Amino acid sequence: MLLFFLPLAAGCTSSNPPPPPPAAATVSPSRSAAAQAALDRLVGATRSHDRAAFDLTVSGRDPSFRDRARLLYANLSSLPLEQLELRLQPGEQDLPAARRELLGRDAWRQPATVTWRLVGEGAAAEHTVWLTFTLREGIPLLAGTSDTPSGGAAPEPIWWTGPVTAVRSGPASMLVGAGQPTAAWSSRVRAAVTQVQRRLTAGPAAGWSGSVVVEVPASRARFEAVLGSADGGYANIAAVTLPEGPAARAAVRVVVNPDVTRTLSGTGVAIVLLHEMVHVASRSAQSPAPTWLVEGLADYVALQAHRSAAAGAAEPLLQRVRARGAPQQLPADDRFRAAADDLAVSYAEAWLACRYIAERYSPAALQRLYTAVDSGVALDEAVQDELGVSTQELTTGWRRYLVRLAS
């Protein structure tokens, strides 16, 4: 997951696989097959915009589920989906007593895999959700989507969390939650795509078409639901670039924390988006490159485009250099986790390492270095080949550079 942290605030990469389902009860093959058939009819009804057929797949025993069902139909029937599948997983479970009393003695919950892909995307997203079924005259009907067992949150599709609007601007698509300024986000994303196409000229980013999906949930709580975080651990993260699903070829999406529109200036929001677009264009989510190079390159491109913000981004690190001297080593990967201490310092170290490379050698050399490491070349070998120095010599030069900046 590629995070973008801002004091200024933003970007990093890792997947959030869903937690394994709890121990399963014995599944009736015929009942499970019938439930799958009901899901197939439900999906077919949304794809054909047949509300009456959709309603025939949904139970009305829980009055509170009616609004939820309407939301799912509205989202799934309006999104520009190239692919939508719901496949039940093994793991059928009994419901708590209060839910069985409401929905019937034979009601149950079961995990399902949601696979979905927007028009124009080259890969599909994949999520695990929990579905509740009840029987009417022996036929399974969908009766709930909130009977999730305890044991940890799992990432959710943005359209699972609330109403969304889809907007397409050239090769870029946006899924925007209720209350968010759709036109403004479209303009911001388009500007970030243009900047990346102008500034990245080497490696996988050189021929990037600008194809990207940006998700802007309605609230920070829904942002964290999309990430599968229930503990507020992403409160200070402005945006995340991540594969949505465990598959090696899962769709890579940018998910924006909507709080950035309330806490950052227009320049700050532009930096967040540009940083994340670098991750998408350079395929950072799948890159073997060390995190300092991944994040540093993204910040270098973003802050070269918005140089007025550079001093503020550097200051947390430069204050530490004045007090303690320059860091001994380039920052390790674990220093970029969402809950890590001193994220602002870690990001500044990575950015200024990449800025040092660009100034000492050239911006092209920085991009060639990333391209080499991204292709599987060991860092020490790539540094020697592209910069003509050892990694230790590079580190020593970077440390001296920090001392000069701090003086």
MIFIFI-564680 format. One record per residue (C-alpha): residue in three letters; chain; x, y, z. Coordinates in steps of 0.5 Angstrom, whole numbers, plus 500, padded with zeros to 3 digits. Layout:
BEGIN
{residu:ala	chaine:A	px:X	py:Y	pz:Z}
...
end
This chain:
BEGIN
{residu:met	chaine:A	px:500	py:500	pz:500}
{residu:leu	chaine:A	px:503	py:507	pz:498}
{residu:leu	chaine:A	px:501	py:512	pz:503}
{residu:phe	chaine:A	px:502	py:519	pz:502}
{residu:phe	chaine:A	px:503	py:523	pz:509}
{residu:leu	chaine:A	px:503	py:530	pz:509}
{residu:pro	chaine:A	px:505	py:535	pz:514}
{residu:leu	chaine:A	px:504	py:536	pz:508}
{residu:ala	chaine:A	px:501	py:529	pz:508}
{residu:ala	chaine:A	px:501	py:523	pz:503}
{residu:gly	chaine:A	px:504	py:516	pz:499}
{residu:cys	chaine:A	px:506	py:508	pz:500}
{residu:thr	chaine:A	px:505	py:501	pz:498}
{residu:ser	chaine:A	px:502	py:494	pz:501}
{residu:ser	chaine:A	px:496	py:490	pz:500}
{residu:asn	chaine:A	px:491	py:489	pz:506}
{residu:pro	chaine:A	px:488	py:482	pz:505}
{residu:pro	chaine:A	px:482	py:480	pz:509}
{residu:pro	chaine:A	px:482	py:476	pz:515}
{residu:pro	chaine:A	px:481	py:469	pz:514}
{residu:pro	chaine:A	px:473	py:467	pz:516}
{residu:pro	chaine:A	px:472	py:464	pz:522}
{residu:ala	chaine:A	px:471	py:456	pz:523}
{residu:ala	chaine:A	px:465	py:454	pz:518}
{residu:ala	chaine:A	px:459	py:450	pz:520}
{residu:thr	chaine:A	px:457	py:444	pz:515}
{residu:val	chaine:A	px:455	py:447	pz:509}
{residu:ser	chaine:A	px:449	py:444	pz:505}
{residu:pro	chaine:A	px:451	py:444	pz:498}
{residu:ser	chaine:A	px:444	py:445	pz:495}
{residu:arg	chaine:A	px:443	py:451	pz:499}
{residu:ser	chaine:A	px:449	py:454	pz:498}
{residu:ala	chaine:A	px:448	py:453	pz:490}
{residu:ala	chaine:A	px:441	py:456	pz:491}
{residu:ala	chaine:A	px:444	py:462	pz:494}
{residu:gln	chaine:A	px:449	py:463	pz:489}
{residu:ala	chaine:A	px:444	py:462	pz:484}
{residu:ala	chaine:A	px:440	py:468	pz:488}
{residu:leu	chaine:A	px:446	py:472	pz:487}
{residu:asp	chaine:A	px:447	py:471	pz:480}
{residu:arg	chaine:A	px:440	py:474	pz:479}
{residu:leu	chaine:A	px:441	py:480	pz:483}
{residu:val	chaine:A	px:448	py:481	pz:479}
{residu:gly	chaine:A	px:444	py:480	pz:473}
{residu:ala	chaine:A	px:438	py:485	pz:475}
{residu:thr	chaine:A	px:443	py:491	pz:476}
{residu:arg	chaine:A	px:447	py:490	pz:470}
{residu:ser	chaine:A	px:440	py:490	pz:466}
{residu:his	chaine:A	px:437	py:495	pz:470}
{residu:asp	chaine:A	px:431	py:491	pz:472}
{residu:arg	chaine:A	px:429	py:494	pz:479}
{residu:ala	chaine:A	px:423	py:489	pz:480}
{residu:ala	chaine:A	px:428	py:483	pz:478}
{residu:phe	chaine:A	px:433	py:485	pz:484}
{residu:asp	chaine:A	px:427	py:486	pz:489}
{residu:leu	chaine:A	px:425	py:479	pz:488}
{residu:thr	chaine:A	px:432	py:477	pz:490}
{residu:val	chaine:A	px:432	py:481	pz:497}
{residu:ser	chaine:A	px:428	py:479	pz:503}
{residu:gly	chaine:A	px:424	py:484	pz:507}
{residu:arg	chaine:A	px:424	py:481	pz:513}
{residu:asp	chaine:A	px:429	py:486	pz:516}
{residu:pro	chaine:A	px:426	py:493	pz:515}
{residu:ser	chaine:A	px:432	py:496	pz:516}
{residu:phe	chaine:A	px:435	py:493	pz:510}
{residu:arg	chaine:A	px:431	py:496	pz:505}
{residu:asp	chaine:A	px:435	py:502	pz:505}
{residu:arg	chaine:A	px:441	py:498	pz:504}
{residu:ala	chaine:A	px:438	py:494	pz:498}
{residu:arg	chaine:A	px:436	py:501	pz:495}
{residu:leu	chaine:A	px:443	py:503	pz:496}
{residu:leu	chaine:A	px:447	py:497	pz:493}
{residu:tyr	chaine:A	px:442	py:497	pz:487}
{residu:ala	chaine:A	px:443	py:505	pz:485}
{residu:asn	chaine:A	px:450	py:504	pz:486}
{residu:leu	chaine:A	px:451	py:498	pz:482}
{residu:ser	chaine:A	px:446	py:499	pz:476}
{residu:ser	chaine:A	px:449	py:506	pz:475}
{residu:leu	chaine:A	px:457	py:505	pz:475}
{residu:pro	chaine:A	px:460	py:504	pz:469}
{residu:leu	chaine:A	px:462	py:496	pz:470}
{residu:glu	chaine:A	px:466	py:492	pz:465}
{residu:gln	chaine:A	px:465	py:486	pz:470}
{residu:leu	chaine:A	px:461	py:484	pz:477}
{residu:glu	chaine:A	px:461	py:478	pz:480}
{residu:leu	chaine:A	px:459	py:475	pz:487}
{residu:arg	chaine:A	px:462	py:468	pz:489}
{residu:leu	chaine:A	px:460	py:465	pz:495}
{residu:gln	chaine:A	px:466	py:462	pz:499}
{residu:pro	chaine:A	px:466	py:456	pz:504}
{residu:gly	chaine:A	px:464	py:459	pz:511}
{residu:glu	chaine:A	px:457	py:458	pz:512}
{residu:gln	chaine:A	px:455	py:461	pz:519}
{residu:asp	chaine:A	px:449	py:461	pz:524}
{residu:leu	chaine:A	px:447	py:468	pz:526}
{residu:pro	chaine:A	px:446	py:471	pz:533}
{residu:ala	chaine:A	px:440	py:469	pz:536}
{residu:ala	chaine:A	px:437	py:476	pz:535}
{residu:arg	chaine:A	px:438	py:476	pz:528}
{residu:arg	chaine:A	px:435	py:469	pz:527}
{residu:glu	chaine:A	px:429	py:471	pz:531}
{residu:leu	chaine:A	px:428	py:477	pz:526}
{residu:leu	chaine:A	px:430	py:473	pz:520}
{residu:gly	chaine:A	px:428	py:466	pz:521}
{residu:arg	chaine:A	px:431	py:460	pz:524}
{residu:asp	chaine:A	px:434	py:458	pz:518}
{residu:ala	chaine:A	px:438	py:464	pz:516}
{residu:trp	chaine:A	px:445	py:464	pz:516}
{residu:arg	chaine:A	px:451	py:469	pz:514}
{residu:gln	chaine:A	px:457	py:467	pz:509}
{residu:pro	chaine:A	px:463	py:470	pz:506}
{residu:ala	chaine:A	px:463	py:472	pz:498}
{residu:thr	chaine:A	px:468	py:475	pz:494}
{residu:val	chaine:A	px:466	py:481	pz:490}
{residu:thr	chaine:A	px:470	py:482	pz:483}
{residu:trp	chaine:A	px:469	py:488	pz:480}
{residu:arg	chaine:A	px:472	py:492	pz:474}
{residu:leu	chaine:A	px:471	py:499	pz:471}
{residu:val	chaine:A	px:470	py:500	pz:464}
{residu:gly	chaine:A	px:477	py:502	pz:461}
{residu:glu	chaine:A	px:481	py:498	pz:467}
{residu:gly	chaine:A	px:486	py:493	pz:465}
{residu:ala	chaine:A	px:485	py:489	pz:472}
{residu:ala	chaine:A	px:479	py:487	pz:477}
{residu:ala	chaine:A	px:479	py:489	pz:484}
{residu:glu	chaine:A	px:477	py:484	pz:489}
{residu:his	chaine:A	px:474	py:484	pz:496}
{residu:thr	chaine:A	px:471	py:479	pz:501}
{residu:val	chaine:A	px:464	py:481	pz:504}
{residu:trp	chaine:A	px:459	py:478	pz:509}
{residu:leu	chaine:A	px:452	py:476	pz:506}
{residu:thr	chaine:A	px:446	py:474	pz:510}
{residu:phe	chaine:A	px:441	py:470	pz:507}
{residu:thr	chaine:A	px:434	py:468	pz:509}
{residu:leu	chaine:A	px:429	py:463	pz:506}
{residu:arg	chaine:A	px:422	py:464	pz:503}
{residu:glu	chaine:A	px:419	py:458	pz:501}
{residu:gly	chaine:A	px:426	py:454	pz:501}
{residu:ile	chaine:A	px:429	py:460	pz:496}
{residu:pro	chaine:A	px:435	py:464	pz:499}
{residu:leu	chaine:A	px:434	py:471	pz:499}
{residu:leu	chaine:A	px:439	py:476	pz:501}
{residu:ala	chaine:A	px:437	py:479	pz:508}
{residu:gly	chaine:A	px:443	py:483	pz:510}
{residu:thr	chaine:A	px:450	py:485	pz:509}
{residu:ser	chaine:A	px:452	py:488	pz:516}
{residu:asp	chaine:A	px:453	py:481	pz:520}
{residu:thr	chaine:A	px:460	py:481	pz:520}
{residu:pro	chaine:A	px:464	py:476	pz:525}
{residu:ser	chaine:A	px:468	py:480	pz:530}
{residu:gly	chaine:A	px:476	py:479	pz:528}
{residu:gly	chaine:A	px:478	py:485	pz:524}
{residu:ala	chaine:A	px:476	py:489	pz:519}
{residu:ala	chaine:A	px:477	py:488	pz:511}
{residu:pro	chaine:A	px:477	py:492	pz:506}
{residu:glu	chaine:A	px:471	py:494	pz:502}
{residu:pro	chaine:A	px:469	py:497	pz:495}
{residu:ile	chaine:A	px:467	py:504	pz:496}
{residu:trp	chaine:A	px:460	py:503	pz:493}
{residu:trp	chaine:A	px:459	py:498	pz:499}
{residu:thr	chaine:A	px:460	py:504	pz:504}
{residu:gly	chaine:A	px:455	py:509	pz:501}
{residu:pro	chaine:A	px:452	py:513	pz:495}
{residu:val	chaine:A	px:458	py:514	pz:490}
{residu:thr	chaine:A	px:458	py:518	pz:483}
{residu:ala	chaine:A	px:462	py:516	pz:477}
{residu:val	chaine:A	px:466	py:521	pz:473}
{residu:arg	chaine:A	px:471	py:520	pz:467}
{residu:ser	chaine:A	px:476	py:525	pz:465}
{residu:gly	chaine:A	px:480	py:522	pz:459}
{residu:pro	chaine:A	px:483	py:516	pz:461}
{residu:ala	chaine:A	px:482	py:517	pz:468}
{residu:ser	chaine:A	px:476	py:515	pz:472}
{residu:met	chaine:A	px:473	py:518	pz:479}
{residu:leu	chaine:A	px:469	py:514	pz:484}
{residu:val	chaine:A	px:466	py:520	pz:489}
{residu:gly	chaine:A	px:462	py:519	pz:495}
{residu:ala	chaine:A	px:456	py:523	pz:497}
{residu:gly	chaine:A	px:458	py:531	pz:499}
{residu:gln	chaine:A	px:464	py:531	pz:495}
{residu:pro	chaine:A	px:465	py:536	pz:489}
{residu:thr	chaine:A	px:466	py:532	pz:483}
{residu:ala	chaine:A	px:468	py:537	pz:478}
{residu:ala	chaine:A	px:473	py:539	pz:483}
{residu:trp	chaine:A	px:476	py:532	pz:484}
{residu:ser	chaine:A	px:476	py:531	pz:476}
{residu:ser	chaine:A	px:480	py:537	pz:475}
{residu:arg	chaine:A	px:485	py:536	pz:480}
{residu:val	chaine:A	px:486	py:529	pz:478}
{residu:arg	chaine:A	px:486	py:531	pz:470}
{residu:ala	chaine:A	px:492	py:536	pz:472}
{residu:ala	chaine:A	px:496	py:531	pz:476}
{residu:val	chaine:A	px:496	py:526	pz:470}
{residu:thr	chaine:A	px:498	py:531	pz:466}
{residu:gln	chaine:A	px:504	py:533	pz:470}
{residu:val	chaine:A	px:506	py:526	pz:471}
{residu:gln	chaine:A	px:506	py:525	pz:464}
{residu:arg	chaine:A	px:510	py:531	pz:463}
{residu:arg	chaine:A	px:515	py:529	pz:468}
{residu:leu	chaine:A	px:517	py:522	pz:468}
{residu:thr	chaine:A	px:520	py:520	pz:462}
{residu:ala	chaine:A	px:524	py:513	pz:464}
{residu:gly	chaine:A	px:522	py:506	pz:465}
{residu:pro	chaine:A	px:514	py:504	pz:466}
{residu:ala	chaine:A	px:512	py:511	pz:467}
{residu:ala	chaine:A	px:515	py:513	pz:460}
{residu:gly	chaine:A	px:509	py:511	pz:456}
{residu:trp	chaine:A	px:503	py:511	pz:461}
{residu:ser	chaine:A	px:497	py:513	pz:458}
{residu:gly	chaine:A	px:494	py:516	pz:464}
{residu:ser	chaine:A	px:489	py:511	pz:466}
{residu:val	chaine:A	px:488	py:511	pz:473}
{residu:val	chaine:A	px:482	py:510	pz:478}
{residu:val	chaine:A	px:481	py:515	pz:484}
{residu:glu	chaine:A	px:476	py:514	pz:489}
{residu:val	chaine:A	px:474	py:519	pz:494}
{residu:pro	chaine:A	px:470	py:517	pz:500}
{residu:ala	chaine:A	px:465	py:521	pz:503}
{residu:ser	chaine:A	px:468	py:521	pz:510}
{residu:arg	chaine:A	px:474	py:519	pz:513}
{residu:ala	chaine:A	px:471	py:513	pz:516}
{residu:arg	chaine:A	px:469	py:511	pz:509}
{residu:phe	chaine:A	px:476	py:512	pz:507}
{residu:glu	chaine:A	px:478	py:507	pz:513}
{residu:ala	chaine:A	px:473	py:502	pz:511}
{residu:val	chaine:A	px:475	py:502	pz:504}
{residu:leu	chaine:A	px:482	py:501	pz:507}
{residu:gly	chaine:A	px:480	py:496	pz:512}
{residu:ser	chaine:A	px:482	py:500	pz:518}
{residu:ala	chaine:A	px:477	py:500	pz:524}
{residu:asp	chaine:A	px:482	py:503	pz:529}
{residu:gly	chaine:A	px:483	py:510	pz:526}
{residu:gly	chaine:A	px:490	py:509	pz:524}
{residu:tyr	chaine:A	px:490	py:512	pz:517}
{residu:ala	chaine:A	px:487	py:519	pz:520}
{residu:asn	chaine:A	px:494	py:523	pz:518}
{residu:ile	chaine:A	px:494	py:519	pz:511}
{residu:ala	chaine:A	px:492	py:524	pz:506}
{residu:ala	chaine:A	px:492	py:518	pz:500}
{residu:val	chaine:A	px:493	py:511	pz:499}
{residu:thr	chaine:A	px:495	py:508	pz:492}
{residu:leu	chaine:A	px:494	py:500	pz:493}
{residu:pro	chaine:A	px:492	py:494	pz:490}
{residu:glu	chaine:A	px:485	py:493	pz:491}
{residu:gly	chaine:A	px:485	py:485	pz:493}
{residu:pro	chaine:A	px:490	py:480	pz:494}
{residu:ala	chaine:A	px:491	py:478	pz:487}
{residu:ala	chaine:A	px:498	py:479	pz:483}
{residu:arg	chaine:A	px:494	py:483	pz:478}
{residu:ala	chaine:A	px:489	py:486	pz:482}
{residu:ala	chaine:A	px:487	py:493	pz:480}
{residu:val	chaine:A	px:491	py:499	pz:483}
{residu:arg	chaine:A	px:487	py:505	pz:485}
{residu:val	chaine:A	px:488	py:511	pz:489}
{residu:val	chaine:A	px:484	py:512	pz:495}
{residu:val	chaine:A	px:484	py:519	pz:498}
{residu:asn	chaine:A	px:482	py:521	pz:505}
{residu:pro	chaine:A	px:477	py:527	pz:504}
{residu:asp	chaine:A	px:479	py:530	pz:510}
{residu:val	chaine:A	px:485	py:533	pz:506}
{residu:thr	chaine:A	px:480	py:538	pz:502}
{residu:arg	chaine:A	px:479	py:541	pz:509}
{residu:thr	chaine:A	px:486	py:541	pz:512}
{residu:leu	chaine:A	px:490	py:542	pz:506}
{residu:ser	chaine:A	px:491	py:548	pz:501}
{residu:gly	chaine:A	px:490	py:547	pz:494}
{residu:thr	chaine:A	px:497	py:546	pz:493}
{residu:gly	chaine:A	px:497	py:541	pz:498}
{residu:val	chaine:A	px:491	py:537	pz:495}
{residu:ala	chaine:A	px:495	py:538	pz:488}
{residu:ile	chaine:A	px:501	py:535	pz:491}
{residu:val	chaine:A	px:498	py:529	pz:494}
{residu:leu	chaine:A	px:495	py:527	pz:488}
{residu:leu	chaine:A	px:501	py:528	pz:484}
{residu:his	chaine:A	px:505	py:524	pz:489}
{residu:glu	chaine:A	px:500	py:518	pz:488}
{residu:met	chaine:A	px:500	py:519	pz:480}
{residu:val	chaine:A	px:507	py:518	pz:480}
{residu:his	chaine:A	px:506	py:511	pz:484}
{residu:val	chaine:A	px:501	py:509	pz:479}
{residu:ala	chaine:A	px:505	py:511	pz:473}
{residu:ser	chaine:A	px:511	py:508	pz:476}
{residu:arg	chaine:A	px:507	py:501	pz:478}
{residu:ser	chaine:A	px:510	py:502	pz:485}
{residu:ala	chaine:A	px:505	py:498	pz:488}
{residu:gln	chaine:A	px:508	py:492	pz:485}
{residu:ser	chaine:A	px:516	py:495	pz:485}
{residu:pro	chaine:A	px:521	py:491	pz:489}
{residu:ala	chaine:A	px:525	py:498	pz:490}
{residu:pro	chaine:A	px:526	py:500	pz:497}
{residu:thr	chaine:A	px:521	py:505	pz:500}
{residu:trp	chaine:A	px:525	py:511	pz:501}
{residu:leu	chaine:A	px:526	py:510	pz:493}
{residu:val	chaine:A	px:519	py:509	pz:491}
{residu:glu	chaine:A	px:517	py:515	pz:496}
{residu:gly	chaine:A	px:522	py:519	pz:495}
{residu:leu	chaine:A	px:521	py:519	pz:487}
{residu:ala	chaine:A	px:514	py:521	pz:488}
{residu:asp	chaine:A	px:515	py:527	pz:493}
{residu:tyr	chaine:A	px:521	py:529	pz:488}
{residu:val	chaine:A	px:516	py:530	pz:482}
{residu:ala	chaine:A	px:511	py:533	pz:486}
{residu:leu	chaine:A	px:515	py:538	pz:490}
{residu:gln	chaine:A	px:519	py:540	pz:483}
{residu:ala	chaine:A	px:512	py:541	pz:481}
{residu:his	chaine:A	px:510	py:545	pz:487}
{residu:arg	chaine:A	px:516	py:548	pz:489}
{residu:ser	chaine:A	px:513	py:553	pz:494}
{residu:ala	chaine:A	px:512	py:547	pz:499}
{residu:ala	chaine:A	px:519	py:545	pz:499}
{residu:ala	chaine:A	px:521	py:548	pz:505}
{residu:gly	chaine:A	px:515	py:546	pz:509}
{residu:ala	chaine:A	px:516	py:539	pz:507}
{residu:ala	chaine:A	px:524	py:539	pz:509}
{residu:glu	chaine:A	px:523	py:543	pz:516}
{residu:pro	chaine:A	px:522	py:537	pz:520}
{residu:leu	chaine:A	px:528	py:533	pz:518}
{residu:leu	chaine:A	px:533	py:539	pz:518}
{residu:gln	chaine:A	px:531	py:541	pz:525}
{residu:arg	chaine:A	px:533	py:534	pz:527}
{residu:val	chaine:A	px:539	py:534	pz:523}
{residu:arg	chaine:A	px:541	py:541	pz:527}
{residu:ala	chaine:A	px:539	py:538	pz:534}
{residu:arg	chaine:A	px:542	py:531	pz:533}
{residu:gly	chaine:A	px:546	py:531	pz:526}
{residu:ala	chaine:A	px:545	py:527	pz:520}
{residu:pro	chaine:A	px:542	py:520	pz:520}
{residu:gln	chaine:A	px:547	py:515	pz:519}
{residu:gln	chaine:A	px:543	py:511	pz:514}
{residu:leu	chaine:A	px:537	py:511	pz:509}
{residu:pro	chaine:A	px:531	py:510	pz:512}
{residu:ala	chaine:A	px:528	py:503	pz:512}
{residu:asp	chaine:A	px:522	py:500	pz:509}
{residu:asp	chaine:A	px:518	py:500	pz:516}
{residu:arg	chaine:A	px:519	py:507	pz:518}
{residu:phe	chaine:A	px:514	py:508	pz:512}
{residu:arg	chaine:A	px:508	py:504	pz:516}
{residu:ala	chaine:A	px:502	py:508	pz:517}
{residu:ala	chaine:A	px:502	py:508	pz:524}
{residu:ala	chaine:A	px:510	py:509	pz:525}
{residu:asp	chaine:A	px:513	py:515	pz:529}
{residu:asp	chaine:A	px:516	py:521	pz:525}
{residu:leu	chaine:A	px:513	py:519	pz:518}
{residu:ala	chaine:A	px:514	py:527	pz:517}
{residu:val	chaine:A	px:522	py:526	pz:518}
{residu:ser	chaine:A	px:522	py:519	pz:514}
{residu:tyr	chaine:A	px:518	py:522	pz:508}
{residu:ala	chaine:A	px:523	py:528	pz:508}
{residu:glu	chaine:A	px:529	py:523	pz:508}
{residu:ala	chaine:A	px:527	py:520	pz:502}
{residu:trp	chaine:A	px:525	py:526	pz:498}
{residu:leu	chaine:A	px:531	py:529	pz:500}
{residu:ala	chaine:A	px:535	py:523	pz:498}
{residu:cys	chaine:A	px:532	py:523	pz:491}
{residu:arg	chaine:A	px:533	py:531	pz:490}
{residu:tyr	chaine:A	px:540	py:530	pz:492}
{residu:ile	chaine:A	px:541	py:524	pz:487}
{residu:ala	chaine:A	px:537	py:529	pz:482}
{residu:glu	chaine:A	px:542	py:535	pz:483}
{residu:arg	chaine:A	px:548	py:531	pz:484}
{residu:tyr	chaine:A	px:547	py:527	pz:478}
{residu:ser	chaine:A	px:541	py:529	pz:474}
{residu:pro	chaine:A	px:534	py:528	pz:474}
{residu:ala	chaine:A	px:534	py:523	pz:469}
{residu:ala	chaine:A	px:539	py:519	pz:473}
{residu:leu	chaine:A	px:534	py:519	pz:479}
{residu:gln	chaine:A	px:529	py:516	pz:474}
{residu:arg	chaine:A	px:534	py:511	pz:471}
{residu:leu	chaine:A	px:536	py:508	pz:478}
{residu:tyr	chaine:A	px:529	py:507	pz:480}
{residu:thr	chaine:A	px:527	py:504	pz:473}
{residu:ala	chaine:A	px:533	py:499	pz:474}
{residu:val	chaine:A	px:531	py:497	pz:481}
{residu:asp	chaine:A	px:524	py:496	pz:479}
{residu:ser	chaine:A	px:526	py:491	pz:474}
{residu:gly	chaine:A	px:530	py:487	pz:479}
{residu:val	chaine:A	px:537	py:490	pz:479}
{residu:ala	chaine:A	px:540	py:490	pz:486}
{residu:leu	chaine:A	px:540	py:497	pz:489}
{residu:asp	chaine:A	px:548	py:496	pz:490}
{residu:glu	chaine:A	px:549	py:494	pz:483}
{residu:ala	chaine:A	px:544	py:499	pz:480}
{residu:val	chaine:A	px:547	py:505	pz:484}
{residu:gln	chaine:A	px:554	py:503	pz:482}
{residu:asp	chaine:A	px:551	py:502	pz:474}
{residu:glu	chaine:A	px:547	py:509	pz:474}
{residu:leu	chaine:A	px:551	py:513	pz:479}
{residu:gly	chaine:A	px:558	py:511	pz:479}
{residu:val	chaine:A	px:559	py:510	pz:486}
{residu:ser	chaine:A	px:557	py:505	pz:492}
{residu:thr	chaine:A	px:551	py:505	pz:496}
{residu:gln	chaine:A	px:555	py:507	pz:502}
{residu:glu	chaine:A	px:558	py:513	pz:498}
{residu:leu	chaine:A	px:551	py:515	pz:496}
{residu:thr	chaine:A	px:549	py:515	pz:503}
{residu:thr	chaine:A	px:555	py:519	pz:505}
{residu:gly	chaine:A	px:554	py:524	pz:500}
{residu:trp	chaine:A	px:547	py:525	pz:502}
{residu:arg	chaine:A	px:548	py:526	pz:509}
{residu:arg	chaine:A	px:553	py:532	pz:507}
{residu:tyr	chaine:A	px:548	py:535	pz:503}
{residu:leu	chaine:A	px:543	py:534	pz:509}
{residu:val	chaine:A	px:548	py:538	pz:514}
{residu:arg	chaine:A	px:549	py:543	pz:508}
{residu:leu	chaine:A	px:541	py:544	pz:508}
{residu:ala	chaine:A	px:541	py:545	pz:515}
{residu:ser	chaine:A	px:546	py:550	pz:516}
end
